[in-house]
Amino acid sequence: MVLQKTIPTSLLQPTVKPTLEHLPIATIYLDSNLCCVYVNHTWQELSNQIDEESYGDNWQNVIHSNDRKKILNLLKISIEEKCNIKIESRIQNIDNKELWVFVQTNFIPATEENSTTLCVTFTDINSIKVSEAAYSELTHMERLNIAGEMASSIAHEINQPLTTIVHYTGGCLARLENQSVPLEIISVMKKIIAHAERAGKVIHRLKNFVRKGDVHKKLTDINELIVETLTFMQYQLSQNRVDVQLQLSKQIKIIELDRTQIQQVLINLVNNAIDAILKNTSTIKKIIVTTKYSEEFIIFSVEDSGKGMSDTTLAKIFEAFHTTKANGMGMGLAISKTIIDAHAGDIQVKSILNVGTIFTIKLPIQELEHENK
């Protein structure tokens, strides 16, 4: 590496520079004008710039154009106010690959030998951001499905009294037409029937609009799908200090299923498990996810050490709008059952109060494979 004359003498120490070179975090040193005087090897790998290409203000080209002004302003503040900053940002290397990084500064005051220097580190957090985005998309899709299920259920409830209005009004009209009744009354009753029938057609169109589409099946390894889904939820699990134990069958069978929908079911079951665990007074916070196979079925389960449920709750657990949560909507498990039914599968639940709950899902291998032939 060609060292610039303005490089801090501290970096010339025998132990400092080799340590920085092998540091697994991208590190650069800036002078008071935000010109780069040193980069380590990890920065070169992250930015795809060799050291000479980063010197001066060239390093700034790596910062994403939408974030560059904000980052440079914060770096100036760090120098002017002699403080350290921490912020998430994006970089864009010479291959135009966009990556998320955690930016952190360390202000180094001026000495007799060196002018003011700023050490800036860039930690790669792209995989975390990708997982967060995927999880956000899945939960957004779940909310849309919940809205659809609610609309469908409400449409069904409204349609029944509308049908009753049409039938009762039609029956009354048939009797009154043979009697001496003012024509105004007959006209009003006909209008009642016409408006009720029109409302019924609107409700029918609404039900068709929110009805679930076809299941889009793809060949999937259920073990890999479970691991991916739990990765999306890692932050939530960590925040609540819930331990997840995987007991996945080593026998691998690739079957056809709708990845997004089954992920939706898994997310709902794990979220419910976390809620149940937080309600329990036990110090054990554990979720066990298991997979196993038979000739006919792929079977996976989600078991928690939560509060458990009573027989009364279990009897209504898959009913729409039934919930034990203070702010719950009671649609998650109803949607999950709909998804499993659409896969020609089965979902069962067993629970013991103050011990825990286990949800078990069976998906038929033979039928799925047969559809693919």
Buried (B, 14 or more C-beta within 10 A) or exposed (E): BEEBEBBBEBBEEEEEBEEBEEBEBBBBBBBEEBBBBBBBBBBBEBBEBEBEBBBBEBBBBBBBEEBBEEBBEBBBEBBEEEEEBEEEBBBBBEEEEEBBBBBBBBBBEEEEEBBBBBBBBBBBBBEBBBBBEBBEEBBEBBEEBBEBBBBBBBBEEBBEEBBEBBEEBBEBBEEBEEEEEEEEEEEEBEEBBEEBBEBBEEBEEBBEEBEBEEBEBEEBBBBEBBEBBBBBBBEBBEEEEBEBEEEBBEEEBEBBBBBBBBBBBBBBBBBBBBBBBEEBEEEEBBBBBBBEBEEEBBBBBBBBBBBBBEEEBBEBBBEBBBBBEEEEBBBBBBBBBBBBEBBEBBBEBBBEEEEBBBBBBBBBBEBBEEEEE
